[in-house]
Amino acid sequence: MSVLTYPEAVGVGLLQGVTELFPVSSLGHSILIPALLGGHWKHDLDVSADGSLYLNELVGLHLATALALVVFFWRDWVRIIRGLFTSVTQRRIETVDQRLAWLIVSASIPVAVAGVALDKVFRTTLGKPVPTAIFLALNGIVLFVTEQLKRGGSGRRRAGASLTAEEERLSPDELSDQRITRMTMRDALTIGAAQILALCPGISRSGSTISAGIFKGLNHEDSARFAFLLATPVIGGAALLKLPPLLGSQGDGLRGPLLAGSVAAFVAAYLATRFLVKYFENRTLIPFAIYCSVAGLGSLAYFTLA
C-alpha cells in the first residue's frame, strides 16, 4: 500500500513545491498539516517514525523542486558550471562566474556535513508537531527581527543610481551576480551554515539563507537569488541520497504517486520561484514573518490545549 494516494501525493507535491521556496518551511508544514487534519493522516504521515516512507517521498519530491530551480535558472547554471570548470582547469578564480561558482560550493559544505551527521537526530527528536510549531513561530520571529535590524536595506534599487557603460551591457541577473560576488568565501560559509538551522522542522531553509544574506550586506533581491541558487545542489543532493530505497522493493506501490506528486511539485516550485524573484525586487519578509508567527503559535495552542 502506498503511504500517499494519488490525490494526496499531488496535494503534498503542491504544498512542498511552494513552501520549500517561500520562507515558511516545507518540512514544518508537512508535519503540522497531517497532525492538524488528524485521523489516519496523523499516524501514516509521520516523519519521526522509524523507517518512515513518507519522509522518503517528501525528499523525493525535493528532486522535482531542484529540477524546477535548474530549469528556471538554466542560463545562470550554464555560466556557473562553465565558471567552475574554467576555474579548475586554469587554476584561478578571477571572473564573476568563477567566483559565484566557488561561493556556492563553499556555502554548500556546512549543511552537507551537518545534514549527513545530524539529519536522523533532528528528525526523530524534533520532527513532532509541538516542537515544529515552536520552530515555525521562531522562524517568523527571525524574519521579523531581520527586517527590523536591517530596515534601511529594503532591497529596492537606489533611485537614480547610475550604471557604467560596461554594466549597461549586462542583464539584471549578471548585475546581481556582480553584487553577490563581492562577498568573501567566509561570508558564503556563514550563509551556508545558516541552512543548518533548517534541519529543525519549522525553520525555513530559504528564510534562513535570505536572512543571513541580508545580514551580510546583500539586498533582498540578491539575497533571494543567492538562496535559490544555493538551494539547488543542497536539496537536489539530499533528494538523491534518499531516493535509493524508493527504487528498490520498498518503493513498490509508491513510485506512481511519487511521480504524480513530483509533477505537481515541479509546477508549484517553478511558479513560486517566478513569483518570489519578482516579489523580492521591492518587498520584504514581513508578510512571511507574520504568517509563520501566527501559524506556529496557533498550532502550538491547538496541540497543547487539545
Secondary structure as GFF3:
##gff-version 3
##sequence-region A 1 306
A	DSSP	alpha_helix	6	19	.	.	.	ID=ss1
A	DSSP	alpha_helix	26	37	.	.	.	ID=ss2
A	DSSP	alpha_helix	39	44	.	.	.	ID=ss3
A	DSSP	alpha_helix	53	72	.	.	.	ID=ss4
A	DSSP	alpha_helix	74	90	.	.	.	ID=ss5
A	DSSP	alpha_helix	96	126	.	.	.	ID=ss6
A	DSSP	alpha_helix	129	149	.	.	.	ID=ss7
A	DSSP	alpha_helix	165	168	.	.	.	ID=ss8
A	DSSP	alpha_helix	172	180	.	.	.	ID=ss9
A	DSSP	alpha_helix	185	194	.	.	.	ID=ss10
A	DSSP	three_ten_helix	195	199	.	.	.	ID=ss11
A	DSSP	alpha_helix	205	215	.	.	.	ID=ss12
A	DSSP	alpha_helix	220	242	.	.	.	ID=ss13
A	DSSP	alpha_helix	244	247	.	.	.	ID=ss14
A	DSSP	three_ten_helix	249	251	.	.	.	ID=ss15
A	DSSP	alpha_helix	255	279	.	.	.	ID=ss16
A	DSSP	alpha_helix	286	305	.	.	.	ID=ss17
###
